[in-house]
Amino acid sequence: MIDPAARALLEQIEARGVPSYHTLTPAQARALYLERKGFTQPDPPPVGEVRELAMPGPGGALRLRLVRPAGSDARALLPGLVYFHGGGWTIGDLDTHDTLCRELANGAGCAVLSVDYRLGPEHPFPAAVDDAIAATRWAAGNAAALGIDATRLAVGGDSAGGNLAAVAAIAARDAGGPSLAFQLLIYPATDMRCGAPSHTANGRGLLLTAEVIDWFRAQYMGASKAYDDWRASPLLHPDLSRLPPALVLTAGFDPLHDEGLQYADRLSAAGVVATALCFERQIHGFILMGRVIPEARTAVALCAAELRRALSG
């Protein structure tokens, strides 16, 4: 059974006639995604420090936001999480995920560096991948200046951001660094072919529909349609060994459920310490919706607790 709170939200969205993303332009979809934050997300909690930063990226300067947890010593080297927001590689930004990053920072006692990577269709694949890899390297290389302990650095993200975190972890391994301590993969997109059974079972009436997925994929992949490129589909990388420990969180009523679980299984089969955790009654995107879906607050707390444990040093 779908969570009654999630069902109520879906019914409210339908009653209000909120348009589906795939019926909008990218600019309109981005505005709607940001506007929805005020209705579904909790108020942003106070934190110790927020810094707006920039780094030289593969396609120009990239914006970043550094959040340090409430009560932390400004001089302390904290564990760090490089975070990539969700939004189908097309929508989302530092502001849509600011509350979640603050919650993770406070709950895990770590610094969170959120990355404003380039989006499609203006910047198609592999621009977001290139930015994610560059940001991970930059965070490790500038860790001391950021107040981060480079030996306790993780990557994470939700949905499209979970995809980028997984790809950044593989790229770091293949390049011989930076060394990463953990992956936080929240309902990650891992297979751009979108052929798993959950895409059919959960592809209608649950916010992230098959049409929306197709639209996101078209904005991101452009004309290339390189769905079998591991940088688009990390599940298809032939070697997932020697990667950081991972928490792979999925949702039972999510089209991406199966490919998230498959990725966790592949990690485990390759000898990586991976935990698969499914919120059986939830829909895609729920972790941002703590104002209206109480289970989201539980999910955030679990993610933060796993981060704290993994990065405790």
NUKOL-410649 format. One record per residue (C-alpha): residue number from 1; x, y, z; residue in three letters. Coordinates in nm, 4 decimals. Last residue first. Example, Ala and Ser with C-alpha at 12.3 -4.5 7.8 and 13.67 -1.06 7.14 Angstrom:
BEGIN
<lolo nr="2" east="1.3670" north="-0.1060" up="0.7140" rest="SER"/>
<lolo nr="1" east="1.2300" north="-0.4500" up="0.7800" rest="ALA"/>
This chain:
BEGIN
<lolo nr="313" east="3.7028" north="0.7953" up="1.1189" rest="GLY"/>
<lolo nr="312" east="3.3413" north="0.8802" up="1.2008" rest="SER"/>
<lolo nr="311" east="3.2689" north="0.9123" up="0.8315" rest="LEU"/>
<lolo nr="310" east="3.0735" north="0.5887" up="0.7876" rest="ALA"/>
<lolo nr="309" east="2.8856" north="0.6254" up="1.1169" rest="ARG"/>
<lolo nr="308" east="2.7933" north="0.9902" up="1.0610" rest="ARG"/>
<lolo nr="307" east="2.6880" north="0.9198" up="0.7043" rest="LEU"/>
<lolo nr="306" east="2.4768" north="0.6262" up="0.8146" rest="GLU"/>
<lolo nr="305" east="2.3086" north="0.8425" up="1.0800" rest="ALA"/>
<lolo nr="304" east="2.2462" north="1.1198" up="0.8279" rest="ALA"/>
<lolo nr="303" east="2.0843" north="0.8785" up="0.5837" rest="CYS"/>
<lolo nr="302" east="1.8681" north="0.7333" up="0.8607" rest="LEU"/>
<lolo nr="301" east="1.7602" north="1.0797" up="0.9784" rest="ALA"/>
<lolo nr="300" east="1.6737" north="1.1831" up="0.6226" rest="VAL"/>
<lolo nr="299" east="1.4649" north="0.8687" up="0.5752" rest="ALA"/>
<lolo nr="298" east="1.2788" north="0.9215" up="0.9026" rest="THR"/>
<lolo nr="297" east="1.2000" north="1.2801" up="0.8020" rest="ARG"/>
<lolo nr="296" east="1.0713" north="1.1541" up="0.4697" rest="ALA"/>
<lolo nr="295" east="0.8438" north="0.9108" up="0.6528" rest="GLU"/>
<lolo nr="294" east="0.6470" north="1.2139" up="0.7761" rest="PRO"/>
<lolo nr="293" east="0.5288" north="1.3052" up="0.4243" rest="ILE"/>
<lolo nr="292" east="0.3801" north="1.6589" up="0.4074" rest="VAL"/>
<lolo nr="291" east="0.6525" north="1.8871" up="0.5433" rest="ARG"/>
<lolo nr="290" east="0.9166" north="1.6164" up="0.5000" rest="GLY"/>
<lolo nr="289" east="0.8868" north="1.6217" up="0.1215" rest="MET"/>
<lolo nr="288" east="1.2491" north="1.6202" up="0.0045" rest="LEU"/>
<lolo nr="287" east="1.2930" north="1.2502" up="0.0859" rest="ILE"/>
<lolo nr="286" east="0.9813" north="1.1701" up="-0.1167" rest="PHE"/>
<lolo nr="285" east="1.1334" north="1.2235" up="-0.4593" rest="GLY"/>
<lolo nr="284" east="1.0130" north="0.8930" up="-0.6012" rest="HIS"/>
<lolo nr="283" east="0.7157" north="0.7501" up="-0.4160" rest="ILE"/>
<lolo nr="282" east="0.7026" north="0.5712" up="-0.0825" rest="GLN"/>
<lolo nr="281" east="0.5300" north="0.2706" up="0.0703" rest="ARG"/>
<lolo nr="280" east="0.8242" north="0.0279" up="0.0563" rest="GLU"/>
<lolo nr="279" east="1.0887" north="0.2611" up="0.1941" rest="PHE"/>
<lolo nr="278" east="1.3694" north="0.0390" up="0.0691" rest="CYS"/>
<lolo nr="277" east="1.7179" north="0.0061" up="0.2199" rest="LEU"/>
<lolo nr="276" east="2.0049" north="-0.1604" up="0.0395" rest="ALA"/>
<lolo nr="275" east="2.3336" north="-0.1543" up="0.2311" rest="THR"/>
<lolo nr="274" east="2.6584" north="-0.1972" up="0.0395" rest="ALA"/>
<lolo nr="273" east="3.0022" north="-0.3101" up="0.1527" rest="VAL"/>
<lolo nr="272" east="3.1748" north="-0.3646" up="-0.1817" rest="VAL"/>
<lolo nr="271" east="3.2803" north="-0.7178" up="-0.2722" rest="GLY"/>
<lolo nr="270" east="3.1763" north="-0.7118" up="-0.6375" rest="ALA"/>
<lolo nr="269" east="2.8568" north="-0.9054" up="-0.5596" rest="ALA"/>
<lolo nr="268" east="2.7701" north="-0.6413" up="-0.3011" rest="SER"/>
<lolo nr="267" east="2.8134" north="-0.3599" up="-0.5510" rest="LEU"/>
<lolo nr="266" east="2.6076" north="-0.5460" up="-0.8112" rest="ARG"/>
<lolo nr="265" east="2.3315" north="-0.6041" up="-0.5573" rest="ASP"/>
<lolo nr="264" east="2.3251" north="-0.2353" up="-0.4625" rest="ALA"/>
<lolo nr="263" east="2.3060" north="-0.1456" up="-0.8316" rest="TYR"/>
<lolo nr="262" east="2.0235" north="-0.3921" up="-0.8893" rest="GLN"/>
<lolo nr="261" east="1.8343" north="-0.2400" up="-0.5968" rest="LEU"/>
<lolo nr="260" east="1.8622" north="0.1051" up="-0.7516" rest="GLY"/>
<lolo nr="259" east="1.7701" north="-0.0335" up="-1.0929" rest="GLU"/>
<lolo nr="258" east="1.4602" north="-0.1949" up="-0.9481" rest="ASP"/>
<lolo nr="257" east="1.3286" north="0.1076" up="-0.7601" rest="HIS"/>
<lolo nr="256" east="1.3734" north="0.3628" up="-1.0395" rest="LEU"/>
<lolo nr="255" east="1.0034" north="0.3614" up="-1.1361" rest="PRO"/>
<lolo nr="254" east="0.9313" north="0.4435" up="-0.7707" rest="ASP"/>
<lolo nr="253" east="0.6442" north="0.2948" up="-0.5684" rest="PHE"/>
<lolo nr="252" east="0.8695" north="0.0908" up="-0.3382" rest="GLY"/>
<lolo nr="251" east="1.1227" north="0.3643" up="-0.2725" rest="ALA"/>
<lolo nr="250" east="1.4998" north="0.3114" up="-0.2769" rest="THR"/>
<lolo nr="249" east="1.7986" north="0.3948" up="-0.0565" rest="LEU"/>
<lolo nr="248" east="2.1413" north="0.2688" up="-0.1602" rest="VAL"/>
<lolo nr="247" east="2.3892" north="0.3141" up="0.1242" rest="LEU"/>
<lolo nr="246" east="2.7394" north="0.2589" up="-0.0053" rest="ALA"/>
<lolo nr="245" east="3.0873" north="0.1546" up="0.0968" rest="PRO"/>
<lolo nr="244" east="3.3500" north="0.3056" up="-0.1343" rest="PRO"/>
<lolo nr="243" east="3.4395" north="0.1252" up="-0.4583" rest="LEU"/>
<lolo nr="242" east="3.7020" north="-0.1458" up="-0.4982" rest="ARG"/>
<lolo nr="241" east="3.4791" north="-0.3582" up="-0.7229" rest="SER"/>
<lolo nr="240" east="3.2137" north="-0.2243" up="-0.9590" rest="LEU"/>
<lolo nr="239" east="3.3741" north="-0.3626" up="-1.2748" rest="ASP"/>
<lolo nr="238" east="3.1793" north="-0.4036" up="-1.6010" rest="PRO"/>
<lolo nr="237" east="3.0108" north="-0.0619" up="-1.5785" rest="HIS"/>
<lolo nr="236" east="2.6503" north="-0.1200" up="-1.6865" rest="LEU"/>
<lolo nr="235" east="2.4933" north="-0.0196" up="-1.3540" rest="LEU"/>
<lolo nr="234" east="2.6734" north="0.3133" up="-1.3958" rest="PRO"/>
<lolo nr="233" east="2.4297" north="0.4058" up="-1.6737" rest="SER"/>
<lolo nr="232" east="2.5075" north="0.7538" up="-1.8090" rest="ALA"/>
<lolo nr="231" east="2.8817" north="0.7397" up="-1.7353" rest="ARG"/>
<lolo nr="230" east="2.8588" north="0.3669" up="-1.8068" rest="TRP"/>
<lolo nr="229" east="2.7739" north="0.4451" up="-2.1707" rest="ASP"/>
<lolo nr="228" east="2.4880" north="0.2070" up="-2.2585" rest="ASP"/>
<lolo nr="227" east="2.2323" north="0.4862" up="-2.2907" rest="TYR"/>
<lolo nr="226" east="2.4377" north="0.6753" up="-2.5468" rest="ALA"/>
<lolo nr="225" east="2.1251" north="0.8377" up="-2.6898" rest="LYS"/>
<lolo nr="224" east="2.3557" north="1.1011" up="-2.8426" rest="SER"/>
<lolo nr="223" east="2.0920" north="1.3415" up="-2.9739" rest="ALA"/>
<lolo nr="222" east="2.0284" north="1.5025" up="-2.6394" rest="GLY"/>
<lolo nr="221" east="2.1107" north="1.2802" up="-2.3422" rest="MET"/>
<lolo nr="220" east="1.9969" north="1.5230" up="-2.0761" rest="TYR"/>
<lolo nr="219" east="1.6849" north="1.6830" up="-2.2228" rest="GLN"/>
<lolo nr="218" east="1.5772" north="1.3534" up="-2.3842" rest="ALA"/>
<lolo nr="217" east="1.6257" north="1.1605" up="-2.0604" rest="ARG"/>
<lolo nr="216" east="1.4254" north="1.4153" up="-1.8658" rest="PHE"/>
<lolo nr="215" east="1.1411" north="1.3931" up="-2.1174" rest="TRP"/>
<lolo nr="214" east="1.1428" north="1.0125" up="-2.1203" rest="ASP"/>
<lolo nr="213" east="1.1359" north="1.0110" up="-1.7402" rest="ILE"/>
<lolo nr="212" east="0.8458" north="1.2573" up="-1.7397" rest="VAL"/>
<lolo nr="211" east="0.6523" north="1.0433" up="-1.9853" rest="GLU"/>
<lolo nr="210" east="0.7155" north="0.7265" up="-1.7833" rest="ALA"/>
<lolo nr="209" east="0.5739" north="0.9022" up="-1.4804" rest="THR"/>
<lolo nr="208" east="0.7583" north="1.0510" up="-1.1842" rest="LEU"/>
<lolo nr="207" east="0.4509" north="1.1897" up="-1.0045" rest="LEU"/>
<lolo nr="206" east="0.2979" north="0.8497" up="-0.9215" rest="LEU"/>
<lolo nr="205" east="0.0088" north="0.8283" up="-1.1674" rest="GLY"/>
<lolo nr="204" east="0.1737" north="0.5952" up="-1.4161" rest="ARG"/>
<lolo nr="203" east="0.5240" north="0.4484" up="-1.4445" rest="GLY"/>
<lolo nr="202" east="0.5271" north="0.2431" up="-1.1264" rest="ASN"/>
<lolo nr="201" east="0.4713" north="-0.1079" up="-1.2664" rest="ALA"/>
<lolo nr="200" east="0.6238" north="-0.0276" up="-1.6049" rest="THR"/>
<lolo nr="199" east="0.9437" north="0.1365" up="-1.4823" rest="HIS"/>
<lolo nr="198" east="0.9429" north="-0.1107" up="-1.1937" rest="SER"/>
<lolo nr="197" east="0.9943" north="-0.3937" up="-1.4444" rest="PRO"/>
<lolo nr="196" east="1.3425" north="-0.2688" up="-1.5446" rest="ALA"/>
<lolo nr="195" east="1.3811" north="-0.1298" up="-1.8974" rest="GLY"/>
<lolo nr="194" east="1.4834" north="0.2302" up="-1.8327" rest="CYS"/>
<lolo nr="193" east="1.7794" north="0.2133" up="-2.0754" rest="ARG"/>
<lolo nr="192" east="1.9436" north="0.4900" up="-1.8717" rest="MET"/>
<lolo nr="191" east="2.0344" north="0.2408" up="-1.6008" rest="ASP"/>
<lolo nr="190" east="2.1594" north="0.3732" up="-1.2660" rest="THR"/>
<lolo nr="189" east="1.9113" north="0.6413" up="-1.1633" rest="ALA"/>
<lolo nr="188" east="1.9624" north="0.6660" up="-0.7878" rest="PRO"/>
<lolo nr="187" east="1.6854" north="0.6375" up="-0.5283" rest="TYR"/>
<lolo nr="186" east="1.9159" north="0.8056" up="-0.2727" rest="ILE"/>
<lolo nr="185" east="2.2786" north="0.7012" up="-0.3199" rest="LEU"/>
<lolo nr="184" east="2.5011" north="0.8021" up="-0.0278" rest="LEU"/>
<lolo nr="183" east="2.8506" north="0.6812" up="-0.1235" rest="GLN"/>
<lolo nr="182" east="3.1268" north="0.6526" up="0.1371" rest="PHE"/>
<lolo nr="181" east="3.4962" north="0.6982" up="0.2219" rest="ALA"/>
<lolo nr="180" east="3.6342" north="0.8403" up="-0.1001" rest="LEU"/>
<lolo nr="179" east="3.9984" north="0.8440" up="-0.2077" rest="SER"/>
<lolo nr="178" east="4.0586" north="1.1084" up="-0.4690" rest="PRO"/>
<lolo nr="177" east="4.1889" north="0.9244" up="-0.6466" rest="GLY"/>
<lolo nr="176" east="4.3576" north="0.6595" up="-0.8594" rest="GLY"/>
<lolo nr="175" east="4.1835" north="0.7723" up="-1.1765" rest="ALA"/>
<lolo nr="174" east="3.9719" north="0.4560" up="-1.1988" rest="ASP"/>
<lolo nr="173" east="3.8632" north="0.4847" up="-0.8360" rest="ARG"/>
<lolo nr="172" east="3.7751" north="0.8505" up="-0.8733" rest="ALA"/>
<lolo nr="171" east="3.5791" north="0.7769" up="-1.1921" rest="ALA"/>
<lolo nr="170" east="3.3809" north="0.5034" up="-1.0185" rest="ILE"/>
<lolo nr="169" east="3.2957" north="0.7360" up="-0.7286" rest="ALA"/>
<lolo nr="168" east="3.2021" north="1.0191" up="-0.9653" rest="ALA"/>
<lolo nr="167" east="2.9701" north="0.7826" up="-1.1544" rest="VAL"/>
<lolo nr="166" east="2.7908" north="0.6803" up="-0.8345" rest="ALA"/>
<lolo nr="165" east="2.7584" north="1.0431" up="-0.7245" rest="ALA"/>
<lolo nr="164" east="2.6288" north="1.1438" up="-1.0678" rest="LEU"/>
<lolo nr="163" east="2.3598" north="0.8748" up="-1.0639" rest="ASN"/>
<lolo nr="162" east="2.2618" north="0.9704" up="-0.7115" rest="GLY"/>
<lolo nr="161" east="2.2283" north="1.3274" up="-0.8355" rest="GLY"/>
<lolo nr="160" east="1.9930" north="1.2105" up="-1.1088" rest="ALA"/>
<lolo nr="159" east="1.7862" north="1.0500" up="-0.8298" rest="SER"/>
<lolo nr="158" east="1.9284" north="1.1818" up="-0.5022" rest="ASP"/>
<lolo nr="157" east="2.2915" north="1.2590" up="-0.4296" rest="GLY"/>
<lolo nr="156" east="2.6029" north="1.1561" up="-0.2476" rest="GLY"/>
<lolo nr="155" east="2.9801" north="1.1653" up="-0.2382" rest="VAL"/>
<lolo nr="154" east="3.1902" north="1.1095" up="0.0724" rest="ALA"/>
<lolo nr="153" east="3.5110" north="1.2554" up="0.2162" rest="LEU"/>
<lolo nr="152" east="3.6719" north="1.1409" up="0.5408" rest="ARG"/>
<lolo nr="151" east="4.0416" north="1.1375" up="0.4494" rest="THR"/>
<lolo nr="150" east="4.0095" north="1.4867" up="0.3010" rest="ALA"/>
<lolo nr="149" east="3.9095" north="1.6294" up="0.6412" rest="ASP"/>
<lolo nr="148" east="3.7064" north="1.9339" up="0.5498" rest="ILE"/>
<lolo nr="147" east="3.7460" north="2.2926" up="0.6690" rest="GLY"/>
<lolo nr="146" east="3.6988" north="2.4210" up="0.3147" rest="LEU"/>
<lolo nr="145" east="4.0569" north="2.5492" up="0.2955" rest="ALA"/>
<lolo nr="144" east="4.1773" north="2.2086" up="0.4153" rest="ALA"/>
<lolo nr="143" east="3.9649" north="2.0232" up="0.1605" rest="ALA"/>
<lolo nr="142" east="4.0824" north="2.2148" up="-0.1436" rest="ASN"/>
<lolo nr="141" east="4.2174" north="1.9174" up="-0.3391" rest="GLY"/>
<lolo nr="140" east="3.9455" north="1.6841" up="-0.2140" rest="ALA"/>
<lolo nr="139" east="3.6677" north="1.9302" up="-0.2960" rest="ALA"/>
<lolo nr="138" east="3.8242" north="2.0047" up="-0.6344" rest="TRP"/>
<lolo nr="137" east="3.8418" north="1.6359" up="-0.7240" rest="ARG"/>
<lolo nr="136" east="3.4770" north="1.5858" up="-0.6361" rest="THR"/>
<lolo nr="135" east="3.3810" north="1.9027" up="-0.8228" rest="ALA"/>
<lolo nr="134" east="3.5671" north="1.7905" up="-1.1354" rest="ALA"/>
<lolo nr="133" east="3.3984" north="1.4497" up="-1.1367" rest="ILE"/>
<lolo nr="132" east="3.0557" north="1.6057" up="-1.0892" rest="ALA"/>
<lolo nr="131" east="3.1210" north="1.8713" up="-1.3546" rest="ASP"/>
<lolo nr="130" east="3.2309" north="1.6135" up="-1.6121" rest="ASP"/>
<lolo nr="129" east="2.9254" north="1.4027" up="-1.5349" rest="VAL"/>
<lolo nr="128" east="2.6931" north="1.7027" up="-1.5705" rest="ALA"/>
<lolo nr="127" east="2.8503" north="1.7882" up="-1.9079" rest="ALA"/>
<lolo nr="126" east="2.8317" north="1.4286" up="-2.0372" rest="PRO"/>
<lolo nr="125" east="2.5546" north="1.4594" up="-2.1429" rest="PHE"/>
<lolo nr="124" east="2.3778" north="1.7759" up="-2.2570" rest="PRO"/>
<lolo nr="123" east="2.4466" north="2.1367" up="-2.1554" rest="HIS"/>
<lolo nr="122" east="2.1582" north="2.3579" up="-2.2668" rest="GLU"/>
<lolo nr="121" east="1.9253" north="2.0584" up="-2.2621" rest="PRO"/>
<lolo nr="120" east="2.0385" north="1.9797" up="-2.0036" rest="GLY"/>
<lolo nr="119" east="2.1906" north="2.1004" up="-1.6792" rest="LEU"/>
<lolo nr="118" east="2.5354" north="2.2103" up="-1.5634" rest="ARG"/>
<lolo nr="117" east="2.6351" north="2.1262" up="-1.2067" rest="TYR"/>
<lolo nr="116" east="2.5347" north="2.3423" up="-0.9094" rest="ASP"/>
<lolo nr="115" east="2.7254" north="2.1377" up="-0.6510" rest="VAL"/>
<lolo nr="114" east="2.6394" north="2.1124" up="-0.2805" rest="SER"/>
<lolo nr="113" east="2.9313" north="2.0858" up="-0.0376" rest="LEU"/>
<lolo nr="112" east="2.8085" north="1.9389" up="0.2906" rest="VAL"/>
<lolo nr="111" east="3.0217" north="1.9666" up="0.6051" rest="ALA"/>
<lolo nr="110" east="2.9627" north="1.6861" up="0.8515" rest="CYS"/>
<lolo nr="109" east="2.7941" north="1.6349" up="1.1869" rest="GLY"/>
<lolo nr="108" east="2.5700" north="1.3702" up="1.0334" rest="ALA"/>
<lolo nr="107" east="2.2349" north="1.5112" up="1.1441" rest="GLY"/>
<lolo nr="106" east="2.3311" north="1.8759" up="1.1137" rest="ASN"/>
<lolo nr="105" east="2.4963" north="1.8401" up="0.7745" rest="ALA"/>
<lolo nr="104" east="2.2258" north="1.6059" up="0.6455" rest="LEU"/>
<lolo nr="103" east="1.9498" north="1.8446" up="0.7492" rest="GLU"/>
<lolo nr="102" east="2.1314" north="2.1398" up="0.5938" rest="ARG"/>
<lolo nr="101" east="2.1783" north="1.9509" up="0.2679" rest="CYS"/>
<lolo nr="100" east="1.8099" north="1.8545" up="0.2683" rest="LEU"/>
<lolo nr="99" east="1.7025" north="2.2151" up="0.3258" rest="THR"/>
<lolo nr="98" east="1.9277" north="2.3475" up="0.0479" rest="ASP"/>
<lolo nr="97" east="1.8047" north="2.0975" up="-0.2101" rest="HIS"/>
<lolo nr="96" east="1.5837" north="2.3218" up="-0.4237" rest="THR"/>
<lolo nr="95" east="1.8169" north="2.6147" up="-0.3496" rest="ASP"/>
<lolo nr="94" east="2.1402" north="2.4673" up="-0.4854" rest="LEU"/>
<lolo nr="93" east="1.9710" north="2.3712" up="-0.8100" rest="ASP"/>
<lolo nr="92" east="1.6956" north="2.1564" up="-0.9568" rest="GLY"/>
<lolo nr="91" east="1.5847" north="2.0909" up="-1.3140" rest="ILE"/>
<lolo nr="90" east="1.7359" north="1.9165" up="-1.6168" rest="THR"/>
<lolo nr="89" east="1.9723" north="1.6402" up="-1.4976" rest="TRP"/>
<lolo nr="88" east="1.6497" north="1.4586" up="-1.4033" rest="GLY"/>
<lolo nr="87" east="1.5965" north="1.6743" up="-1.0960" rest="GLY"/>
<lolo nr="86" east="1.8217" north="1.5510" up="-0.8197" rest="GLY"/>
<lolo nr="85" east="2.0939" north="1.7417" up="-0.6404" rest="HIS"/>
<lolo nr="84" east="2.4598" north="1.6395" up="-0.6267" rest="PHE"/>
<lolo nr="83" east="2.6256" north="1.6438" up="-0.2831" rest="TYR"/>
<lolo nr="82" east="2.9949" north="1.6353" up="-0.1922" rest="VAL"/>
<lolo nr="81" east="2.9901" north="1.5170" up="0.1695" rest="LEU"/>
<lolo nr="80" east="3.2649" north="1.6113" up="0.4145" rest="GLY"/>
<lolo nr="79" east="3.4001" north="1.4994" up="0.7506" rest="PRO"/>
<lolo nr="78" east="3.4962" north="1.8003" up="0.9579" rest="LEU"/>
<lolo nr="77" east="3.8286" north="1.9786" up="1.0025" rest="LEU"/>
<lolo nr="76" east="3.7622" north="2.2090" up="1.2970" rest="ALA"/>
<lolo nr="75" east="3.8315" north="2.5831" up="1.2916" rest="ARG"/>
<lolo nr="74" east="3.4676" north="2.6951" up="1.2695" rest="ALA"/>
<lolo nr="73" east="3.3834" north="2.4647" up="1.5593" rest="ASP"/>
<lolo nr="72" east="3.0495" north="2.3000" up="1.4893" rest="SER"/>
<lolo nr="71" east="2.7360" north="2.3952" up="1.6810" rest="GLY"/>
<lolo nr="70" east="2.5083" north="2.3844" up="1.3809" rest="ALA"/>
<lolo nr="69" east="2.6550" north="2.1915" up="1.0909" rest="PRO"/>
<lolo nr="68" east="2.8664" north="2.3396" up="0.8126" rest="ARG"/>
<lolo nr="67" east="2.7091" north="2.4131" up="0.4754" rest="VAL"/>
<lolo nr="66" east="2.9185" north="2.4843" up="0.1662" rest="LEU"/>
<lolo nr="65" east="2.7370" north="2.5986" up="-0.1457" rest="ARG"/>
<lolo nr="64" east="2.8832" north="2.5571" up="-0.4914" rest="LEU"/>
<lolo nr="63" east="2.8641" north="2.7504" up="-0.8159" rest="ARG"/>
<lolo nr="62" east="3.0624" north="2.6251" up="-1.1133" rest="LEU"/>
<lolo nr="61" east="3.2790" north="2.8527" up="-1.3269" rest="ALA"/>
<lolo nr="60" east="3.3244" north="2.7530" up="-1.6888" rest="GLY"/>
<lolo nr="59" east="3.2644" north="2.4419" up="-1.8975" rest="GLY"/>
<lolo nr="58" east="3.5152" north="2.2040" up="-1.7374" rest="PRO"/>
<lolo nr="57" east="3.4737" north="2.3808" up="-1.4040" rest="GLY"/>
<lolo nr="56" east="3.6715" north="2.6510" up="-1.2231" rest="PRO"/>
<lolo nr="55" east="3.5303" north="2.6718" up="-0.8715" rest="MET"/>
<lolo nr="54" east="3.2794" north="2.9005" up="-0.7039" rest="ALA"/>
<lolo nr="53" east="3.1640" north="2.9406" up="-0.3463" rest="LEU"/>
<lolo nr="52" east="2.8659" north="3.0556" up="-0.1404" rest="GLU"/>
<lolo nr="51" east="2.9381" north="2.9774" up="0.2240" rest="ARG"/>
<lolo nr="50" east="2.6817" north="2.8782" up="0.4851" rest="VAL"/>
<lolo nr="49" east="2.7846" north="2.8382" up="0.8481" rest="GLU"/>
<lolo nr="48" east="2.6712" north="2.6765" up="1.1718" rest="GLY"/>
<lolo nr="47" east="2.3296" north="2.5655" up="1.0564" rest="VAL"/>
<lolo nr="46" east="1.9724" north="2.6739" up="1.1246" rest="PRO"/>
<lolo nr="45" east="1.7073" north="2.4384" up="0.9856" rest="PRO"/>
<lolo nr="44" east="1.5474" north="2.5029" up="0.6482" rest="PRO"/>
<lolo nr="43" east="1.1683" north="2.4953" up="0.6875" rest="ASP"/>
<lolo nr="42" east="1.0306" north="2.1574" up="0.5902" rest="PRO"/>
<lolo nr="41" east="0.9724" north="2.0795" up="0.2224" rest="GLN"/>
<lolo nr="40" east="0.6398" north="2.0108" up="0.0511" rest="THR"/>
<lolo nr="39" east="0.4632" north="2.3419" up="-0.0104" rest="PHE"/>
<lolo nr="38" east="0.7570" north="2.5836" up="-0.0235" rest="GLY"/>
<lolo nr="37" east="0.9657" north="2.3457" up="-0.2315" rest="LYS"/>
<lolo nr="36" east="0.6960" north="2.3304" up="-0.4987" rest="ARG"/>
<lolo nr="35" east="0.8079" north="2.6748" up="-0.6220" rest="GLU"/>
<lolo nr="34" east="1.1587" north="2.5449" up="-0.6986" rest="LEU"/>
<lolo nr="33" east="1.0244" north="2.2557" up="-0.9028" rest="TYR"/>
<lolo nr="32" east="0.7752" north="2.4843" up="-1.0790" rest="LEU"/>
<lolo nr="31" east="1.0476" north="2.7330" up="-1.1766" rest="ALA"/>
<lolo nr="30" east="1.2704" north="2.4568" up="-1.3107" rest="ARG"/>
<lolo nr="29" east="0.9815" north="2.3092" up="-1.5096" rest="ALA"/>
<lolo nr="28" east="0.9042" north="2.6484" up="-1.6647" rest="GLN"/>
<lolo nr="27" east="1.2671" north="2.6948" up="-1.7712" rest="ALA"/>
<lolo nr="26" east="1.2847" north="2.3404" up="-1.9093" rest="PRO"/>
<lolo nr="25" east="0.9688" north="2.4044" up="-2.1131" rest="THR"/>
<lolo nr="24" east="0.6559" north="2.2396" up="-1.9824" rest="LEU"/>
<lolo nr="23" east="0.4356" north="1.9398" up="-2.0669" rest="THR"/>
<lolo nr="22" east="0.7043" north="1.6921" up="-1.9530" rest="HIS"/>
<lolo nr="21" east="0.7083" north="1.8521" up="-1.6096" rest="TYR"/>
<lolo nr="20" east="0.3494" north="1.7549" up="-1.5380" rest="SER"/>
<lolo nr="19" east="0.1146" north="2.0445" up="-1.4796" rest="PRO"/>
<lolo nr="18" east="-0.0426" north="2.1055" up="-1.1379" rest="VAL"/>
<lolo nr="17" east="-0.4168" north="2.0734" up="-1.1892" rest="GLY"/>
<lolo nr="16" east="-0.4971" north="2.1546" up="-0.8275" rest="ARG"/>
<lolo nr="15" east="-0.6949" north="1.8346" up="-0.7832" rest="ALA"/>
<lolo nr="14" east="-0.4158" north="1.6264" up="-0.9356" rest="GLU"/>
<lolo nr="13" east="-0.1483" north="1.7715" up="-0.7068" rest="ILE"/>
<lolo nr="12" east="-0.3796" north="1.7265" up="-0.4088" rest="GLN"/>
<lolo nr="11" east="-0.4431" north="1.3632" up="-0.4993" rest="GLU"/>
<lolo nr="10" east="-0.0690" north="1.2986" up="-0.5272" rest="LEU"/>
<lolo nr="9" east="-0.0117" north="1.4612" up="-0.1890" rest="LEU"/>
<lolo nr="8" east="-0.2867" north="1.2569" up="-0.0269" rest="ALA"/>
<lolo nr="7" east="-0.1346" north="0.9388" up="-0.1704" rest="ARG"/>
<lolo nr="6" east="0.2053" north="1.0304" up="-0.0252" rest="ALA"/>
<lolo nr="5" east="0.0490" north="1.0865" up="0.3173" rest="ALA"/>
<lolo nr="4" east="-0.1470" north="0.7615" up="0.2890" rest="PRO"/>
<lolo nr="3" east="0.1786" north="0.5713" up="0.2180" rest="ASP"/>
<lolo nr="2" east="0.1211" north="0.3460" up="-0.0834" rest="ILE"/>
<lolo nr="1" east="0.0000" north="0.0000" up="0.0000" rest="MET"/>
